[in-house]
Amino acid sequence: MSDFLAKAKANRPRAASKELVELLFYRPYCKIQFLADSGIAKRQTASNDLKQLADADLLKPVIVGREMLCVNHGILNLLSRPNID
């Protein structure tokens, strides 16, 4: 999470709030409504923030129906790796 936050601040400082990054690590995907519901940002600001993080290659936008989901592939890869001891 700290690496993601550092990359986000280096590339897109406006979109790199700690609350937003924590929400992105709560689930492997995020949508505008999650940010609006949590009070982190209004819809337009949330849309811009997620787009900036996608432009910085930190999230991958995926269109599902009428909504855009932003997938955090870094955390998704960590969650899907087998635990080998």
N, C-alpha and C positions, 0 to 999 in steps of 0.2 A: 504494500500500500504506500509506503514511503517513497519507493522508486516511482510509482505512478504519479504521486503528488509532485515530486521533483520535476518529472518530465512535463507534467501539465503546467506547472509554474514557469518553466523555462520556455515553453512554446506558446501557451495561452494563459497568461496570469489572471485574466478576468474570470475565466471558467474554472479556476483551480481552487475554489473554496473548499475548506476542510469538510464541511457538511456535505457538499456534492460528492466529493471523493469517497467519503464514508458510505453514502447511499449507493454508489457504484460498486462497492465491495460487499454490500449487504445482499445483493442479488447479482448474478452474472449479466443481467440486462437491465436497462432503464428506459423509461419513456417519459415524455414531457409531463404527463399527468402525475407521475410519482414525485417529481420536483415541486409541482404546484401544490399537491396534497400535503407534502411535508413542510411547506412554507419556506422552502429554500429560495424559490424564485417564482415569479409569475410566468404564465405560459410563454409569452414572447421571449422573455429573458432565458427561460429554460431551454427553449428551442435553439436560441443562439449559442448558449453555453455548450449544449450537446453537439451542435454542429461544429463548433470550434475544436472540441476534443476529438471529434471524428476527423476533422481536417488535419489534426496533429497525429493521426494514426494511433490514437490511444483507445478509441472505440470504433466499432464497425457498424454503420447504420444498416438495418434490415427492414424492409417494408413488409408488414404483415397486415393484410386487409387494408384498412384506411390509416393505420397507425405506423409510425416509425419507431422501431426499437433500436436502441444503441447497445450493442453487445460488447462486453468487456472480455475480449478473448484471452487476455492474460490470466484473469482469475478463472475463467472457464477451463483453460488448459490445466491450471493447477488442480482444480476440482476433479478433472477427469483422469488425471495421472494415477496409475496404480501405486499403491503404497508398498514399496519394496524395501524391506529391511535387511 
